[in-house]
Amino acid sequence: MNVDSTVAHWFKSSYSQGGSDCVEVAHRADRVLVRDSKYAGPSHDQPVLAIAPELWPALLDLVLSGNSGRIGDQLSVTVSAAGGATLTNPHGTALDYTPAEWSAFSKGVANAEFNR
């Protein structure tokens, strides 16, 4: 899926503590976009995953559970034993997050910072 992320307002968890390596989210009317701030540069160089807004709450619930799983046919979440995570779409685009990045995102999810 071609995603124009240049018109999105990106934000990250308040638990990211100003770091540049973070899970970033942008809510749009037609989808929720997710990217990794480690990938600096023009937005067209940045991998971006999209999820339907009606599936977003299921993703947040999965994040809170700390488990791996699938969100419909749009996204899989693989949580590593070390505490990091990988988000992958059906086309094979993947975002790999370190334990610190995933922890900050999870804490933000627990604090309702990513609710639509």
Stockholm file with secondary structure:
# STOCKHOLM 1.0

chainA/1-116         MNVDSTVAHWFKSSYSQGGSDCVEVAHRADRVLVRDSKYAGPSHDQPVLAIAPELWPALLDLVLSGNSGRIGDQLSVTVSAAGGATLTNPHGTALDYTPAEWSAFSKGVANAEFNR
#=GR chainA/1-116 SS CCCCCTTCCCEECGGGTTCSSCEEEEECSSCEEEEETTSCSCGGGSCEEEECGGGHHHHHHHHHHTCCEEETTTEEEEECTTSCEEEECTTCCEEEECHHHHHHHHHHHHTTTTCC
#=GC SS_cons         CCCCCTTCCCEECGGGTTCSSCEEEEECSSCEEEEETTSCSCGGGSCEEEECGGGHHHHHHHHHHTCCEEETTTEEEEECTTSCEEEECTTCCEEEECHHHHHHHHHHHHTTTTCC
//
